[in-house]
Amino acid sequence: MTMRRAERKSSDDDNAINNPRSRKPEPIPPRDLQLLLGTIRAQRDQWQQKAKDNEEAVTQAQQEIEAYQNENNELKERAAKSYQTRTYALTEKSK
């Protein structure tokens, strides 16, 4: 599609039509790529550390839950034995 001279805003329009590849952005300079890579690696390391910390926190929480569950079970058993002992004692008294 050709533009009429009146439709052209500048001579750059001719260049854009004749050289469509000129619209592509310039490649990122190697130094900038190295800096970006360094930043991304640092972020990766931070996220890996956070993941490791979270895994340790989950493991610790699971251990605490297990300990509380064990303690809860022991208390239930003691309460049940105490209840059985009391009811036995009451039934013996009433005889």
N, C-alpha and C positions, 0 to 999 in steps of 0.2 A: 504494500500500500504506500503510495507516495503522497507526500504532503505538498500542498501548494505553498508558494513562498509566503503568502499572506497568513497561512496557518502556523508557520514556524515562528516560535518565540525567540529563538536565537540560532546561531550557526551550530550550536551544540546538538540541536535536534537532527541536523544532517549527519553529524558524526554518529549519533546514537542509532540512526537508521542504517547507515552504511557499515558500522562496526558494532554489531549487537553484543559481542563479547566484552566490549569496553564497559558494560554496565556491571560486570562482576566486581565484587569487592576485592581489594588487594589482599594477598595472603598475609597471614599474621607473621611478623618477623620472628626468626628463630629465638632470639633473646626473650621475646615476650612469651613464646611457647615454653621455654625453659622455666621462666618465672611461674607461669600458669601451672605447669606440671609440678613444680615444687610446692605450690600452694595446695594443689589437689592431693598430693601425697601427704602433706601435713594434716589436712582435713581427714584423710583416710585413717591415718594413725590415731588421730583424736577419737574418731568414731569406733575404731577397733578397741581402744582403751575403755571407752564408755561401755561398749558391749561386754568386755571382760569384767568390768566393775559391776555391771548389772547382773551378769551370770553369777558372780560371787555373792551378790546381795540376795538373789533368788535362792541359791543353795543355802545360805545362812537362814533365810526365812523358812525354808522347808525344814531345816533341822530344828528350828525353834518350834514350829508347828508340831512336829513329831514329838518333841519333848513335852509340850503342853498336852498333847493327846495322851501320851503315856501317863503323865501325872493325873490327868482327868480320869483315865481308866482305873488307876490305882485308888483314887479317891472314891470312885463309884464302888469298887470292890470292898473297900473298907466300910463304906456306908451300908452296903448290902449285908456284910458280915455283922456289923453293929446292930442293924435292924433285926437280923435273924436271932442274934444273941438276946436282944431285948424282948422280942416276942416269945422266945423260948422261956426266958426267965419269967415273963408275965403268965404264960400258960402253966408253968410249974407252980407258981404262987397260988393260982386259982384252984388248983387241985386239992 
